[in-house]
Amino acid sequence: MEYTERLLSLLQGQESLSADMRISVEARAMDMIESLTNDAGNFLHNLDVELHTEDEVIASISHFPAALSHLKEYFLDDEDAPIELLPIQAAALNPQHGRNAMQFIPLLAEEGETMNVGGEGQRGGLLALDTDYLNVLQNLAQVSDVDSTCVDVFEQLRESDLFKKEDIRQYHLLCWSCNPESKEMFEYLLDWDPEALKEYRYLDGNPLLHADSYDIHSFAMALKAGMKHYPEELGFLFRKNDAGETACEIVCEEYDKDEAWGEIQECFEETHDVKMVELNPVTNVYPFMLAAAGETSELNTLYYLLRRNPIVLDCVGEMDVL
């Protein structure tokens, strides 16, 4: 503190110095502020919830606001060249400090928005893109090892209106989070916008269940979600993409058919949402009839549905089919 007090005394009394000395003090002060701002930027790139408090972060930003825009180089994965990241981007990717900085993202976004970090409309850097053309929301949505922490971050951002419902569709967040290790995140997003399962097209232009980036487990996860929210449409299992292929056809072609059918059957058994003896109020048909419709149908699926509720066959005769 001794040197700090001497410096403050010097700065407060610099008017009594000669002109040359005042110029020297001003130049040295500028150099010092620049150096301290750089140090503050490095601090924001190395946040750790176990070591630092929000008050400490706020104090650093208050004294050195430009630190929020401090760029630092990182080597990620197998990339040959380093990439430059903002502190808020580094907190999402955390290439050096595990996942201990994520909890500071809402704070960095709120403070960054006032400083226009990342540029106009970037929400404090939340929407700034990295070299993979992903923003902070997209990177967070696919994090697998601290799922609950990411959900908490999204909830805080939502409360401060920095995460909006339309972001789920615009940035394909259901698609990014559709893997078993991000299940809690996927369900959180889905609960807010279940209509996205039906209405929106994803990265490859297809419905969620048709996405070509999935493995069999992600497919099953998307199917279960569809069965939960749209049981009358069998989770969109027989919905066609632009090429005229159903999700059922695609998964059976992509993977071993027995394995694919096993996953489909497990989804049906787990959800217990297929009400076989209730007419779909929109289509005026029973679920099993949807499975049988079209030029191609999966007879195994049809058989399975009927086996679960054979009474539906008695209902067919009573239908007024137009």
Rosetta blueprint (number, residue, H / E / L):
1 M L
2 E H
3 Y H
4 T H
5 E H
6 R H
7 L H
8 L H
9 S H
10 L H
11 L H
12 Q H
13 G L
14 Q H
15 E H
16 S H
17 L L
18 S L
19 A H
20 D H
21 M H
22 R H
23 I H
24 S H
25 V H
26 E H
27 A H
28 R H
29 A H
30 M H
31 D H
32 M H
33 I H
34 E H
35 S H
36 L H
37 T H
38 N H
39 D H
40 A H
41 G H
42 N H
43 F H
44 L H
45 H H
46 N L
47 L L
48 D L
49 V L
50 E L
51 L L
52 H L
53 T L
54 E H
55 D H
56 E H
57 V H
58 I H
59 A H
60 S H
61 I H
62 S H
63 H H
64 F L
65 P H
66 A H
67 A H
68 L H
69 S H
70 H L
71 L L
72 K E
73 E E
74 Y E
75 F L
76 L L
77 D L
78 D L
79 E L
80 D L
81 A L
82 P L
83 I E
84 E E
85 L E
86 L L
87 P H
88 I H
89 Q H
90 A H
91 A H
92 A H
93 L H
94 N L
95 P L
96 Q L
97 H L
98 G L
99 R L
100 N L
101 A L
102 M H
103 Q H
104 F H
105 I H
106 P H
107 L H
108 L H
109 A H
110 E H
111 E H
112 G H
113 E H
114 T H
115 M L
116 N L
117 V L
118 G L
119 G L
120 E L
121 G L
122 Q L
123 R H
124 G H
125 G H
126 L L
127 L L
128 A L
129 L L
130 D L
131 T L
132 D L
133 Y L
134 L L
135 N L
136 V H
137 L H
138 Q H
139 N H
140 L H
141 A H
142 Q L
143 V L
144 S L
145 D L
146 V L
147 D H
148 S H
149 T H
150 C H
151 V H
152 D H
153 V H
154 F H
155 E H
156 Q H
157 L H
158 R H
159 E H
160 S L
161 D L
162 L L
163 F L
164 K L
165 K H
166 E H
167 D H
168 I H
169 R H
170 Q H
171 Y L
172 H L
173 L H
174 L H
175 C H
176 W H
177 S H
178 C L
179 N L
180 P H
181 E H
182 S H
183 K H
184 E H
185 M H
186 F H
187 E H
188 Y H
189 L H
190 L H
191 D H
192 W H
193 D L
194 P L
195 E L
196 A H
197 L H
198 K H
199 E H
200 Y L
201 R L
202 Y L
203 L L
204 D L
205 G L
206 N L
207 P L
208 L H
209 L H
210 H H
211 A L
212 D L
213 S L
214 Y L
215 D L
216 I H
217 H H
218 S H
219 F H
220 A H
221 M H
222 A H
223 L H
224 K H
225 A H
226 G H
227 M H
228 K H
229 H H
230 Y L
231 P H
232 E H
233 E H
234 L H
235 G H
236 F H
237 L L
238 F L
239 R L
240 K E
241 N L
242 D L
243 A L
244 G L
245 E L
246 T E
247 A H
248 C H
249 E H
250 I H
251 V H
252 C H
253 E H
254 E H
255 Y L
256 D L
257 K H
258 D H
259 E H
260 A H
261 W H
262 G H
263 E H
264 I H
265 Q H
266 E H
267 C H
268 F H
269 E H
270 E H
271 T H
272 H L
273 D L
274 V L
275 K L
276 M L
277 V L
278 E L
279 L L
280 N L
281 P L
282 V L
283 T L
284 N L
285 V L
286 Y L
287 P H
288 F H
289 M H
290 L H
291 A H
292 A H
293 A L
294 G L
295 E L
296 T L
297 S L
298 E L
299 L H
300 N H
301 T H
302 L H
303 Y H
304 Y H
305 L H
306 L H
307 R H
308 R H
309 N L
310 P L
311 I L
312 V H
313 L H
314 D H
315 C H
316 V H
317 G L
318 E L
319 M L
320 D L
321 V L
322 L L
